[in-house]
Amino acid sequence: MPTKSIPITNDDEANRLLVESPLALLIGMLLDQQVPMEWAFRGPHSLQERLGGTLDAAAIAAMDPEDLVAVFCAKPALHRYPAAMARRVHELCTAVVADYGGDAGRIWRRVTDADELYRRVRALPGYGEEKAKIFVAILAKRLGKRPAGWERVAAPFSDATPRSVADVGSAETLAAVREFKKAMKAAGKSKQD
C-alpha cells in the first residue's frame, strides 16, 4: 500500500505541502524539468512563501503574468528558467480555475477511470505525455489514488523500476532513481525505456 508521502525536497514542510495541496503537487511536477527533482518540488513551498503564505490557483490566475515572473525571478530564482516557468504556472492555474473551479484536487478526486484521469492531467498546460504518466504514477504510488487501469495509462512509470519521482519514498529510493536516470542517459535511452 502506498504511503501518503513525497519525501523529495529535504524539507519537511515542503514535502508535507506536496501531499496536502493538490495545486502544490501539480506545480511541483510542472517545474520538474531541467532542474534537480528536489529543487522542482521545493518550488511550490517557496512560491507559497513569496505569495504571503497562500498557494491559491485563483489568486495566481488573477495576477498579471509578469508580476508572477518577478516573483519567480527574485533571488534565489525558483527555477533555472524562472520567467518561462512562471508563465507556465500562470497558465496552469488559469486552467485549474477555468476547468475545476480553482480546486486542483478535482482533477483526480472521485475519478474512477484511469483513462479519464490521464486525459484530464494530459490536458493541463505544460503536461506532455511523459509528465502526465508520471503524475498518474505519483497519485497511485505516493497518494493511493488508483483508479482502475492506472498501471496501463502510467506505464512504464507504474512498474517497480525506480525511474521517476513517483518512486521516491526515501533517500535510498531517491538515490536509486538518480542511478537509473544516469544509467539510461549513459546508454542513450530515456526513462521510458
N, CA and C atoms as a LAMMPS dump frame, in Angstrom:
ITEM: TIMESTEP
0
ITEM: NUMBER OF ATOMS
579
ITEM: BOX BOUNDS ff ff ff
-5.0000000000000000e+02 5.0000000000000000e+02
-5.0000000000000000e+02 5.0000000000000000e+02
-5.0000000000000000e+02 5.0000000000000000e+02
ITEM: ATOMS id mol type element x y z
1 1 1 N 0.849 -1.194 0
2 1 2 C 0 0 0
3 1 3 C 0.884 1.244 0
4 2 1 N 0.603 2.208 -0.853
5 2 2 C 1.435 3.399 -0.912
6 2 3 C 1.286 4.236 0.358
7 3 1 N 2.365 4.912 0.704
8 3 2 C 2.301 5.832 1.831
9 3 3 C 1.984 7.208 1.288
10 4 1 N 1.307 8.004 2.075
11 4 2 C 0.988 9.345 1.629
12 4 3 C 2.149 10.262 1.979
13 5 1 N 3.199 10.131 1.179
14 5 2 C 4.365 10.98 1.37
15 5 3 C 5.104 11.126 0.053
16 6 1 N 5.734 12.269 -0.069
17 6 2 C 6.58 12.534 -1.22
18 6 3 C 7.833 13.198 -0.65
19 7 1 N 8.704 12.396 -0.04
20 7 2 C 9.88 12.94 0.648
21 7 3 C 11.026 13.253 -0.308
22 8 1 N 10.876 14.308 -1.064
23 8 2 C 11.858 14.573 -2.11
24 8 3 C 12.66 15.849 -1.904
25 9 1 N 12.176 16.779 -1.092
26 9 2 C 12.79 18.108 -1.069
27 9 3 C 13.844 18.324 -0.001
28 10 1 N 14.031 17.394 0.921
29 10 2 C 14.908 17.59 2.078
30 10 3 C 14.39 18.693 2.995
31 11 1 N 13.094 18.987 2.904
32 11 2 C 12.439 19.996 3.736
33 11 3 C 11.067 19.431 4.108
34 12 1 N 10.869 19.151 5.396
35 12 2 C 9.623 18.515 5.834
36 12 3 C 8.388 19.322 5.478
37 13 1 N 8.448 20.648 5.631
38 13 2 C 7.283 21.486 5.309
39 13 3 C 6.976 21.444 3.816
40 14 1 N 8 21.506 2.992
41 14 2 C 7.792 21.455 1.544
42 14 3 C 7.242 20.091 1.131
43 15 1 N 7.753 19.023 1.738
44 15 2 C 7.242 17.677 1.448
45 15 3 C 5.779 17.542 1.864
46 16 1 N 5.44 18.054 3.026
47 16 2 C 4.067 17.975 3.533
48 16 3 C 3.113 18.737 2.606
49 17 1 N 3.566 19.901 2.121
50 17 2 C 2.729 20.698 1.221
51 17 3 C 2.374 19.91 -0.041
52 18 1 N 3.303 19.13 -0.554
53 18 2 C 3.044 18.335 -1.758
54 18 3 C 1.919 17.325 -1.554
55 19 1 N 1.784 16.83 -0.337
56 19 2 C 0.73 15.862 -0.018
57 19 3 C -0.582 16.578 0.301
58 20 1 N -0.494 17.696 0.989
59 20 2 C -1.696 18.396 1.462
60 20 3 C -2.322 19.316 0.426
61 21 1 N -1.547 19.805 -0.523
62 21 2 C -2.054 20.758 -1.512
63 21 3 C -1.976 20.182 -2.917
64 22 1 N -3.116 19.827 -3.502
65 22 2 C -3.089 19.343 -4.884
66 22 3 C -2.432 20.33 -5.852
67 23 1 N -2.648 21.627 -5.617
68 23 2 C -2.038 22.614 -6.502
69 23 3 C -0.512 22.582 -6.38
70 24 1 N -0.009 22.435 -5.161
71 24 2 C 1.44 22.358 -4.966
72 24 3 C 2.019 21.166 -5.729
73 25 1 N 1.336 20.034 -5.653
74 25 2 C 1.818 18.849 -6.359
75 25 3 C 1.822 19.075 -7.87
76 26 1 N 0.774 19.682 -8.404
77 26 2 C 0.723 19.978 -9.843
78 26 3 C 1.849 20.926 -10.25
79 27 1 N 2.072 21.954 -9.441
80 27 2 C 3.124 22.923 -9.759
81 27 3 C 4.494 22.264 -9.663
82 28 1 N 4.711 21.471 -8.62
83 28 2 C 5.992 20.778 -8.481
84 28 3 C 6.304 19.919 -9.684
85 29 1 N 5.303 19.163 -10.128
86 29 2 C 5.51 18.305 -11.302
87 29 3 C 5.758 19.152 -12.544
88 30 1 N 5.069 20.258 -12.666
89 30 2 C 5.266 21.153 -13.804
90 30 3 C 6.706 21.677 -13.831
91 31 1 N 7.234 22.024 -12.654
92 31 2 C 8.583 22.579 -12.56
93 31 3 C 9.673 21.524 -12.725
94 32 1 N 9.294 20.248 -12.71
95 32 2 C 10.268 19.16 -12.751
96 32 3 C 10.785 18.935 -14.174
97 33 1 N 11.614 19.868 -14.602
98 33 2 C 12.298 19.73 -15.886
99 33 3 C 13.516 20.638 -15.876
100 34 1 N 14.634 20.066 -16.264
101 34 2 C 15.9 20.764 -16.393
102 34 3 C 16.421 21.362 -15.092
103 35 1 N 15.935 20.835 -13.968
104 35 2 C 16.475 21.158 -12.651
105 35 3 C 16.407 19.873 -11.815
106 36 1 N 17.193 19.783 -10.756
107 36 2 C 17.08 18.606 -9.885
108 36 3 C 15.663 18.474 -9.315
109 37 1 N 15.226 17.238 -9.121
110 37 2 C 13.876 16.981 -8.609
111 37 3 C 13.618 17.732 -7.302
112 38 1 N 14.603 17.747 -6.414
113 38 2 C 14.418 18.417 -5.119
114 38 3 C 14.083 19.893 -5.308
115 39 1 N 14.764 20.524 -6.229
116 39 2 C 14.55 21.944 -6.495
117 39 3 C 13.148 22.164 -7.064
118 40 1 N 12.781 21.36 -8.032
119 40 2 C 11.463 21.498 -8.662
120 40 3 C 10.335 21.349 -7.639
121 41 1 N 10.406 20.314 -6.821
122 41 2 C 9.307 20.036 -5.902
123 41 3 C 9.347 20.901 -4.638
124 42 1 N 10.449 21.59 -4.395
125 42 2 C 10.502 22.588 -3.318
126 42 3 C 9.901 23.903 -3.815
127 43 1 N 9.831 24.063 -5.135
128 43 2 C 9.32 25.295 -5.735
129 43 3 C 7.954 25.74 -5.231
130 44 1 N 6.965 24.841 -5.114
131 44 2 C 5.656 25.281 -4.632
132 44 3 C 5.7 25.883 -3.22
133 45 1 N 6.527 25.312 -2.341
134 45 2 C 6.639 25.848 -0.979
135 45 3 C 7.295 27.226 -1.013
136 46 1 N 8.335 27.368 -1.807
137 46 2 C 8.994 28.669 -1.942
138 46 3 C 8.035 29.695 -2.544
139 47 1 N 7.267 29.27 -3.54
140 47 2 C 6.287 30.169 -4.153
141 47 3 C 5.24 30.585 -3.138
142 48 1 N 4.753 29.634 -2.366
143 48 2 C 3.751 29.948 -1.333
144 48 3 C 4.298 30.992 -0.363
145 49 1 N 5.526 30.83 0.068
146 49 2 C 6.136 31.808 0.982
147 49 3 C 6.214 33.184 0.34
148 50 1 N 6.603 33.229 -0.928
149 50 2 C 6.746 34.51 -1.616
150 50 3 C 5.397 35.176 -1.886
151 51 1 N 4.337 34.372 -1.905
152 51 2 C 2.996 34.918 -2.145
153 51 3 C 2.266 35.206 -0.836
154 52 1 N 2.989 35.269 0.256
155 52 2 C 2.386 35.643 1.532
156 52 3 C 1.806 34.49 2.321
157 53 1 N 2.193 33.264 2.002
158 53 2 C 1.754 32.119 2.787
159 53 3 C 0.574 31.355 2.223
160 54 1 N 0.099 31.74 1.052
161 54 2 C -1.044 31.063 0.444
162 54 3 C -0.695 30.652 -0.984
163 55 1 N -1.079 29.429 -1.309
164 55 2 C -0.907 28.939 -2.677
165 55 3 C -2.31 28.675 -3.21
166 56 1 N -2.825 29.592 -3.992
167 56 2 C -4.212 29.559 -4.439
168 56 3 C -4.277 29.768 -5.947
169 57 1 N -4.899 28.823 -6.638
170 57 2 C -4.958 28.887 -8.103
171 57 3 C -5.657 30.154 -8.586
172 58 1 N -6.76 30.527 -7.958
173 58 2 C -7.499 31.72 -8.4
174 58 3 C -6.667 32.982 -8.213
175 59 1 N -5.972 33.077 -7.091
176 59 2 C -5.141 34.259 -6.833
177 59 3 C -3.991 34.343 -7.84
178 60 1 N -3.372 33.207 -8.138
179 60 2 C -2.271 33.204 -9.109
180 60 3 C -2.798 33.523 -10.503
181 61 1 N -3.933 32.942 -10.874
182 61 2 C -4.52 33.201 -12.193
183 61 3 C -4.907 34.665 -12.352
184 62 1 N -5.29 35.311 -11.246
185 62 2 C -5.702 36.719 -11.304
186 62 3 C -4.508 37.675 -11.395
187 63 1 N -3.322 37.172 -11.104
188 63 2 C -2.126 38.017 -11.172
189 63 3 C -1.79 38.358 -12.619
190 64 1 N -1.17 39.498 -12.798
191 64 2 C -0.565 39.793 -14.091
192 64 3 C 0.576 38.788 -14.256
193 65 1 N 0.656 38.085 -15.393
194 65 2 C 1.713 37.092 -15.568
195 65 3 C 3.117 37.64 -15.308
196 66 1 N 3.338 38.9 -15.649
197 66 2 C 4.668 39.48 -15.442
198 66 3 C 4.952 39.732 -13.962
199 67 1 N 3.921 39.913 -13.155
200 67 2 C 4.127 40.012 -11.709
201 67 3 C 4.566 38.661 -11.154
202 68 1 N 3.997 37.58 -11.695
203 68 2 C 4.413 36.245 -11.27
204 68 3 C 5.843 35.974 -11.748
205 69 1 N 6.195 36.452 -12.925
206 69 2 C 7.571 36.324 -13.402
207 69 3 C 8.527 36.986 -12.408
208 70 1 N 8.172 38.168 -11.921
209 70 2 C 9.027 38.868 -10.954
210 70 3 C 9.191 38.046 -9.678
211 71 1 N 8.12 37.382 -9.231
212 71 2 C 8.185 36.529 -8.041
213 71 3 C 9.141 35.364 -8.289
214 72 1 N 9.039 34.742 -9.435
215 72 2 C 9.9 33.606 -9.774
216 72 3 C 11.364 34.022 -9.948
217 73 1 N 11.586 35.227 -10.464
218 73 2 C 12.947 35.679 -10.759
219 73 3 C 13.671 36.259 -9.549
220 74 1 N 12.941 36.625 -8.498
221 74 2 C 13.585 37.165 -7.292
222 74 3 C 14.623 36.163 -6.799
223 75 1 N 15.734 36.674 -6.29
224 75 2 C 16.825 35.803 -5.839
225 75 3 C 16.492 35.133 -4.517
226 76 1 N 16.755 33.85 -4.358
227 76 2 C 17.189 32.938 -5.417
228 76 3 C 16.012 32.562 -6.319
229 77 1 N 16.281 32.475 -7.598
230 77 2 C 15.239 32.162 -8.577
231 77 3 C 14.602 30.814 -8.248
232 78 1 N 13.318 30.682 -8.576
233 78 2 C 12.576 29.459 -8.275
234 78 3 C 12.826 28.341 -9.29
235 79 1 N 13.519 28.648 -10.37
236 79 2 C 13.78 27.636 -11.399
237 79 3 C 14.957 28.112 -12.235
238 80 1 N 15.561 27.199 -12.936
239 80 2 C 16.65 27.54 -13.85
240 80 3 C 16.16 28.506 -14.93
241 81 1 N 14.896 28.346 -15.343
242 81 2 C 14.259 29.223 -16.325
243 81 3 C 13.041 29.878 -15.659
244 82 1 N 13.277 30.821 -14.756
245 82 2 C 12.181 31.33 -13.935
246 82 3 C 11.075 32.047 -14.701
247 83 1 N 11.416 32.83 -15.702
248 83 2 C 10.372 33.568 -16.427
249 83 3 C 9.458 32.613 -17.186
250 84 1 N 10.049 31.682 -17.917
251 84 2 C 9.243 30.728 -18.684
252 84 3 C 8.375 29.872 -17.758
253 85 1 N 8.948 29.427 -16.644
254 85 2 C 8.181 28.565 -15.744
255 85 3 C 7.106 29.353 -15.012
256 86 1 N 7.34 30.61 -14.712
257 86 2 C 6.305 31.444 -14.095
258 86 3 C 5.103 31.563 -15.021
259 87 1 N 5.378 31.767 -16.29
260 87 2 C 4.274 31.874 -17.261
261 87 3 C 3.517 30.552 -17.382
262 88 1 N 4.243 29.426 -17.31
263 88 2 C 3.577 28.119 -17.363
264 88 3 C 2.73 27.897 -16.114
265 89 1 N 3.239 28.283 -14.959
266 89 2 C 2.459 28.146 -13.723
267 89 3 C 1.208 29.012 -13.813
268 90 1 N 1.334 30.199 -14.367
269 90 2 C 0.164 31.071 -14.537
270 90 3 C -0.86 30.4 -15.448
271 91 1 N -0.409 29.822 -16.566
272 91 2 C -1.318 29.115 -17.482
273 91 3 C -1.979 27.924 -16.786
274 92 1 N -1.199 27.189 -16.009
275 92 2 C -1.732 26.044 -15.272
276 92 3 C -2.823 26.491 -14.303
277 93 1 N -2.541 27.508 -13.532
278 93 2 C -3.536 27.992 -12.564
279 93 3 C -4.777 28.535 -13.252
280 94 1 N -4.592 29.199 -14.383
281 94 2 C -5.737 29.706 -15.149
282 94 3 C -6.613 28.538 -15.607
283 95 1 N -6.006 27.459 -16.06
284 95 2 C -6.762 26.274 -16.484
285 95 3 C -7.46 25.614 -15.297
286 96 1 N -6.803 25.54 -14.153
287 96 2 C -7.416 24.943 -12.954
288 96 3 C -8.645 25.752 -12.541
289 97 1 N -8.564 27.065 -12.654
290 97 2 C -9.712 27.916 -12.325
291 97 3 C -10.827 27.716 -13.344
292 98 1 N -10.489 27.744 -14.621
293 98 2 C -11.498 27.641 -15.687
294 98 3 C -12.175 26.275 -15.708
295 99 1 N -11.401 25.204 -15.514
296 99 2 C -11.945 23.858 -15.687
297 99 3 C -12.357 23.158 -14.397
298 100 1 N -11.793 23.606 -13.26
299 100 2 C -12.055 22.899 -11.998
300 100 3 C -12.411 23.854 -10.857
301 101 1 N -12.861 25.056 -11.199
302 101 2 C -13.303 25.996 -10.181
303 101 3 C -12.219 26.389 -9.196
304 102 1 N -10.953 26.262 -9.609
305 102 2 C -9.838 26.629 -8.751
306 102 3 C -9.382 25.527 -7.803
307 103 1 N -10.072 24.389 -7.821
308 103 2 C -9.748 23.269 -6.931
309 103 3 C -8.974 22.209 -7.716
310 104 1 N -7.651 22.226 -7.591
311 104 2 C -6.811 21.3 -8.356
312 104 3 C -7.126 19.844 -8.037
313 105 1 N -7.544 19.552 -6.829
314 105 2 C -7.87 18.18 -6.446
315 105 3 C -9.031 17.595 -7.225
316 106 1 N -9.872 18.45 -7.775
317 106 2 C -10.994 17.957 -8.581
318 106 3 C -10.524 17.251 -9.843
319 107 1 N -9.283 17.479 -10.234
320 107 2 C -8.752 16.81 -11.419
321 107 3 C -8.777 15.3 -11.207
322 108 1 N -8.511 14.847 -9.968
323 108 2 C -8.462 13.402 -9.717
324 108 3 C -9.432 12.904 -8.661
325 109 1 N -9.956 13.778 -7.841
326 109 2 C -10.892 13.346 -6.802
327 109 3 C -12.131 12.713 -7.438
328 110 1 N -12.511 11.569 -6.963
329 110 2 C -13.697 10.82 -7.415
330 110 3 C -13.612 10.333 -8.864
331 111 1 N -12.442 10.39 -9.471
332 111 2 C -12.271 9.833 -10.812
333 111 3 C -11.983 8.346 -10.651
334 112 1 N -12.787 7.521 -11.264
335 112 2 C -12.633 6.068 -11.118
336 112 3 C -12.073 5.401 -12.37
337 113 1 N -11.922 6.156 -13.432
338 113 2 C -11.422 5.617 -14.69
339 113 3 C -10.054 6.226 -14.998
340 114 1 N -9.047 5.38 -15.144
341 114 2 C -7.682 5.862 -15.378
342 114 3 C -7.549 6.627 -16.686
343 115 1 N -8.271 6.218 -17.717
344 115 2 C -8.193 6.941 -18.987
345 115 3 C -8.689 8.373 -18.824
346 116 1 N -9.754 8.546 -18.053
347 116 2 C -10.276 9.891 -17.791
348 116 3 C -9.272 10.7 -16.973
349 117 1 N -8.668 10.074 -15.97
350 117 2 C -7.667 10.768 -15.163
351 117 3 C -6.501 11.209 -16.04
352 118 1 N -5.997 10.298 -16.846
353 118 2 C -4.884 10.64 -17.731
354 118 3 C -5.297 11.779 -18.68
355 119 1 N -6.485 11.704 -19.244
356 119 2 C -6.952 12.752 -20.164
357 119 3 C -6.958 14.108 -19.477
358 120 1 N -7.465 14.146 -18.241
359 120 2 C -7.528 15.413 -17.505
360 120 3 C -6.133 15.976 -17.233
361 121 1 N -5.227 15.126 -16.786
362 121 2 C -3.876 15.582 -16.48
363 121 3 C -3.162 16.001 -17.76
364 122 1 N -3.285 15.213 -18.791
365 122 2 C -2.614 15.498 -20.074
366 122 3 C -3.102 16.805 -20.687
367 123 1 N -4.34 17.197 -20.406
368 123 2 C -4.909 18.432 -20.951
369 123 3 C -4.375 19.69 -20.258
370 124 1 N -3.699 19.53 -19.134
371 124 2 C -3.186 20.688 -18.402
372 124 3 C -2.025 21.333 -19.149
373 125 1 N -1.962 22.664 -19.141
374 125 2 C -0.825 23.345 -19.777
375 125 3 C 0.494 22.866 -19.166
376 126 1 N 1.45 22.547 -20.031
377 126 2 C 2.762 22.128 -19.573
378 126 3 C 2.896 20.642 -19.289
379 127 1 N 1.81 19.891 -19.436
380 127 2 C 1.833 18.459 -19.157
381 127 3 C 1.803 17.672 -20.466
382 128 1 N 2.979 17.209 -20.888
383 128 2 C 3.07 16.349 -22.052
384 128 3 C 2.771 14.913 -21.662
385 129 1 N 2.962 14.013 -22.583
386 129 2 C 2.645 12.605 -22.357
387 129 3 C 3.419 12.017 -21.174
388 130 1 N 4.733 12.198 -21.171
389 130 2 C 5.536 11.605 -20.102
390 130 3 C 5.196 12.211 -18.743
391 131 1 N 5.08 13.517 -18.671
392 131 2 C 4.767 14.192 -17.41
393 131 3 C 3.406 13.733 -16.887
394 132 1 N 2.428 13.576 -17.771
395 132 2 C 1.099 13.114 -17.359
396 132 3 C 1.162 11.687 -16.827
397 133 1 N 1.929 10.832 -17.47
398 133 2 C 2.072 9.449 -16.995
399 133 3 C 2.738 9.415 -15.623
400 134 1 N 3.788 10.189 -15.46
401 134 2 C 4.473 10.232 -14.162
402 134 3 C 3.527 10.754 -13.088
403 135 1 N 2.724 11.756 -13.419
404 135 2 C 1.807 12.312 -12.427
405 135 3 C 0.763 11.277 -11.998
406 136 1 N 0.233 10.53 -12.937
407 136 2 C -0.707 9.455 -12.594
408 136 3 C -0.016 8.437 -11.684
409 137 1 N 1.246 8.134 -11.971
410 137 2 C 2.003 7.206 -11.121
411 137 3 C 2.237 7.784 -9.73
412 138 1 N 2.5 9.084 -9.627
413 138 2 C 2.647 9.724 -8.31
414 138 3 C 1.362 9.565 -7.514
415 139 1 N 0.236 9.87 -8.151
416 139 2 C -1.049 9.753 -7.451
417 139 3 C -1.256 8.337 -6.925
418 140 1 N -0.9 7.347 -7.726
419 140 2 C -1.099 5.949 -7.334
420 140 3 C -0.091 5.498 -6.296
421 141 1 N 1.174 5.705 -6.576
422 141 2 C 2.23 5.16 -5.721
423 141 3 C 2.442 5.942 -4.428
424 142 1 N 2.298 7.252 -4.466
425 142 2 C 2.596 8.065 -3.287
426 142 3 C 1.339 8.442 -2.504
427 143 1 N 0.196 8.618 -3.195
428 143 2 C -1.009 9.113 -2.523
429 143 3 C -2.153 8.108 -2.485
430 144 1 N -1.988 6.95 -3.089
431 144 2 C -3.014 5.909 -3.012
432 144 3 C -4.213 6.102 -3.914
433 145 1 N -4.143 7.044 -4.858
434 145 2 C -5.238 7.277 -5.811
435 145 3 C -5.013 6.348 -6.996
436 146 1 N -5.764 5.232 -7.027
437 146 2 C -5.514 4.181 -8.014
438 146 3 C -6.78 3.81 -8.782
439 147 1 N -7.217 4.648 -9.711
440 147 2 C -8.399 4.265 -10.498
441 147 3 C -8.095 3.04 -11.353
442 148 1 N -9.136 2.316 -11.666
443 148 2 C -8.983 1.1 -12.48
444 148 3 C -8.208 1.411 -13.751
445 149 1 N -7.148 0.624 -13.999
446 149 2 C -6.346 0.778 -15.195
447 149 3 C -5.182 1.743 -15.072
448 150 1 N -4.909 2.246 -13.868
449 150 2 C -3.84 3.233 -13.724
450 150 3 C -2.491 2.692 -14.184
451 151 1 N -2.235 1.407 -13.933
452 151 2 C -0.948 0.837 -14.318
453 151 3 C -0.732 0.935 -15.828
454 152 1 N -1.786 0.697 -16.581
455 152 2 C -1.704 0.748 -18.046
456 152 3 C -1.448 2.17 -18.527
457 153 1 N -2.209 3.138 -18.029
458 153 2 C -2.052 4.503 -18.541
459 153 3 C -0.763 5.156 -18.071
460 154 1 N -0.226 4.722 -16.94
461 154 2 C 1.006 5.315 -16.415
462 154 3 C 2.261 4.586 -16.881
463 155 1 N 2.101 3.451 -17.55
464 155 2 C 3.261 2.638 -17.962
465 155 3 C 4.226 3.464 -18.81
466 156 1 N 5.508 3.275 -18.616
467 156 2 C 6.182 2.308 -17.752
468 156 3 C 6.393 2.793 -16.32
469 157 1 N 5.905 3.977 -15.987
470 157 2 C 6.15 4.558 -14.666
471 157 3 C 5.368 3.857 -13.553
472 158 1 N 4.516 2.926 -13.926
473 158 2 C 3.751 2.164 -12.943
474 158 3 C 4.491 0.923 -12.467
475 159 1 N 5.589 0.567 -13.134
476 159 2 C 6.299 -0.651 -12.744
477 159 3 C 7.157 -0.417 -11.494
478 160 1 N 7.889 -1.431 -11.089
479 160 2 C 8.686 -1.364 -9.861
480 160 3 C 10.074 -0.77 -10.08
481 161 1 N 10.442 -0.471 -11.31
482 161 2 C 11.751 0.125 -11.584
483 161 3 C 11.772 1.546 -11.036
484 162 1 N 12.793 1.915 -10.271
485 162 2 C 12.862 3.268 -9.709
486 162 3 C 13.285 4.284 -10.772
487 163 1 N 12.307 4.774 -11.548
488 163 2 C 12.636 5.605 -12.696
489 163 3 C 12.149 7.046 -12.613
490 164 1 N 11.331 7.403 -11.615
491 164 2 C 10.803 8.768 -11.568
492 164 3 C 10.494 9.179 -10.135
493 165 1 N 10.071 10.412 -9.987
494 165 2 C 9.692 10.933 -8.671
495 165 3 C 8.585 10.089 -8.037
496 166 1 N 7.783 9.421 -8.83
497 166 2 C 6.718 8.568 -8.287
498 166 3 C 7.278 7.443 -7.427
499 167 1 N 8.544 7.114 -7.627
500 167 2 C 9.173 6.017 -6.893
501 167 3 C 9.957 6.482 -5.673
502 168 1 N 9.999 7.776 -5.417
503 168 2 C 10.789 8.304 -4.309
504 168 3 C 9.982 8.236 -3.013
505 169 1 N 10.443 7.352 -2.136
506 169 2 C 9.823 7.21 -0.819
507 169 3 C 10.814 7.387 0.306
508 170 1 N 12.094 7.582 -0.043
509 170 2 C 13.151 7.715 0.96
510 170 3 C 14.407 8.236 0.265
511 171 1 N 15.417 8.527 1.066
512 171 2 C 16.702 8.951 0.495
513 171 3 C 17.283 7.84 -0.371
514 172 1 N 17.063 6.588 0.037
515 172 2 C 17.58 5.454 -0.721
516 172 3 C 16.9 5.334 -2.082
517 173 1 N 15.592 5.49 -2.112
518 173 2 C 14.906 5.377 -3.406
519 173 3 C 15.205 6.582 -4.297
520 174 1 N 15.434 7.754 -3.692
521 174 2 C 15.855 8.911 -4.48
522 174 3 C 17.193 8.612 -5.149
523 175 1 N 18.125 8.031 -4.399
524 175 2 C 19.424 7.658 -4.967
525 175 3 C 19.252 6.619 -6.075
526 176 1 N 18.344 5.667 -5.88
527 176 2 C 18.104 4.641 -6.895
528 176 3 C 17.544 5.259 -8.18
529 177 1 N 16.638 6.229 -8.047
530 177 2 C 16.082 6.91 -9.224
531 177 3 C 17.202 7.65 -9.949
532 178 1 N 18.052 8.341 -9.196
533 178 2 C 19.169 9.066 -9.811
534 178 3 C 20.097 8.114 -10.577
535 179 1 N 20.392 6.98 -9.974
536 179 2 C 21.255 5.99 -10.631
537 179 3 C 20.608 5.459 -11.912
538 180 1 N 19.309 5.2 -11.849
539 180 2 C 18.595 4.719 -13.035
540 180 3 C 18.688 5.756 -14.158
541 181 1 N 18.408 7.012 -13.831
542 181 2 C 18.441 8.067 -14.848
543 181 3 C 19.852 8.221 -15.427
544 182 1 N 20.852 8.153 -14.551
545 182 2 C 22.246 8.261 -15.001
546 182 3 C 22.592 7.112 -15.954
547 183 1 N 22.182 5.898 -15.603
548 183 2 C 22.453 4.73 -16.452
549 183 3 C 21.732 4.85 -17.793
550 184 1 N 20.497 5.328 -17.773
551 184 2 C 19.734 5.483 -19.02
552 184 3 C 20.394 6.534 -19.921
553 185 1 N 20.812 7.634 -19.306
554 185 2 C 21.452 8.694 -20.088
555 185 3 C 22.756 8.175 -20.704
556 186 1 N 23.538 7.453 -19.926
557 186 2 C 24.798 6.881 -20.425
558 186 3 C 24.563 5.918 -21.566
559 187 1 N 23.433 5.224 -21.525
560 187 2 C 23.105 4.249 -22.574
561 187 3 C 22.358 4.888 -23.748
562 188 1 N 22.118 6.197 -23.652
563 188 2 C 21.412 6.889 -24.723
564 188 3 C 19.931 6.558 -24.758
565 189 1 N 19.365 6.205 -23.602
566 189 2 C 17.951 5.845 -23.518
567 189 3 C 17.203 6.848 -22.661
568 190 1 N 15.872 6.763 -22.692
569 190 2 C 15.037 7.628 -21.866
570 190 3 C 14.527 6.872 -20.657
571 191 1 N 13.863 7.589 -19.74
572 191 2 C 13.278 6.973 -18.555
573 191 3 C 12.229 5.927 -18.915
574 192 1 N 11.666 6.052 -20.108
575 192 2 C 10.595 5.159 -20.504
576 192 3 C 11.109 3.827 -21.061
577 193 1 N 12.409 3.748 -21.338
578 193 2 C 12.967 2.511 -21.895
579 193 3 C 13.115 1.428 -20.838
